[in-house]
Amino acid sequence: MDSSTIGIAVSTVNELRPALQPAWLSALLLALRRHTERRAGLRHARQTLNSLSHLDARTLRDIGLDASEVASVSLELAGLIEATRWRAWV
C-alpha cells in the first residue's frame, strides 16, 4: 500500500504529527529534551574538570590557565555558563 492509495503523502502525515500532540505532551517532551541536554553538558563538564585537575600548575600555565580557573573553564567549554574570558580554543 503506497501513499497514492491513502490519498495523503507519508511526509505530510509526519509533518502534521507534532501539531496533533496535546500541548502538555509537547511541553513534557521539551522539558525532557532540555533535561537530557543539561545532564549531557554536566557530564562533559565533569570529564573536563577531572582531566584538567590532574594537570600540574606548569602544564596549566602552558595552556594559558590558572588552577583557579579550571572549574569555570570546564563549565564554559560544556556550554553551561557564558564564556567570560577571551581565548582561542582550538
C-alpha positions in Angstrom: 0.0 0.0 0.0 1.7 3.2 -1.1 0.9 6.8 -0.3 -1.2 7.3 -3.5 -3.8 4.8 -2.4 -4.2 6.6 1.0 -4.6 10.0 -0.6 -2.1 11.8 1.6 1.7 11.6 1.4 3.6 10.0 4.2 5.8 13.0 4.6 2.7 15.2 5.1 1.5 12.9 7.9 4.9 13.1 9.6 4.8 16.9 9.3 1.3 17.0 10.9 2.2 14.7 13.8 3.7 17.4 16.2 0.6 19.5 15.6 -1.7 16.6 16.7 0.1 16.3 20.1 -1.6 17.8 23.1 0.1 20.9 24.4 1.0 19.2 27.7 2.8 16.4 25.8 4.8 18.8 23.8 5.8 20.7 26.9 6.8 17.4 28.6 8.9 16.3 25.7 10.6 19.7 25.6 11.3 19.5 29.3 12.7 16.0 28.9 14.9 17.1 26.0 16.3 20.1 28.0 16.9 17.9 31.0 18.8 15.4 28.9 20.9 18.1 27.2 21.7 19.6 30.6 22.8 16.3 32.0 25.0 15.7 29.0 26.6 19.1 29.5 27.2 18.4 33.1 28.8 15.1 32.3 31.1 16.8 29.7 32.0 19.5 32.3 32.8 16.9 34.9 35.0 14.9 32.5 36.8 18.1 31.5 37.2 19.1 35.2 38.7 15.7 36.0 41.1 15.9 33.1 42.3 19.5 33.9 42.5 18.8 37.6 45.1 16.1 37.0 47.5 18.6 35.3 50.2 20.3 37.3 50.5 24.1 37.6 53.2 24.3 35.0 51.2 22.5 32.4 48.1 24.6 33.1 50.2 27.7 32.7 51.5 26.4 29.4 47.9 26.1 28.1 47.1 29.6 29.5 45.1 28.6 32.6 45.5 29.1 36.3 44.4 26.4 38.8 41.7 28.7 40.0 40.1 28.8 36.5 39.7 25.1 36.0 36.1 24.8 37.2 34.8 27.8 35.3 36.7 26.8 32.1 35.1 23.3 32.3 31.6 24.8 32.6 32.3 27.2 29.8 33.5 24.5 27.4 30.4 22.4 28.2 28.3 25.5 27.3 26.6 25.6 30.8 27.8 29.2 31.6 28.6 32.2 29.4 32.2 32.4 28.4 33.8 35.2 30.4 37.3 35.0 29.0 38.7 35.7 25.6 40.5 32.7 24.4 41.1 30.9 21.1 40.1 27.3 21.8 41.0 25.0 19.0 
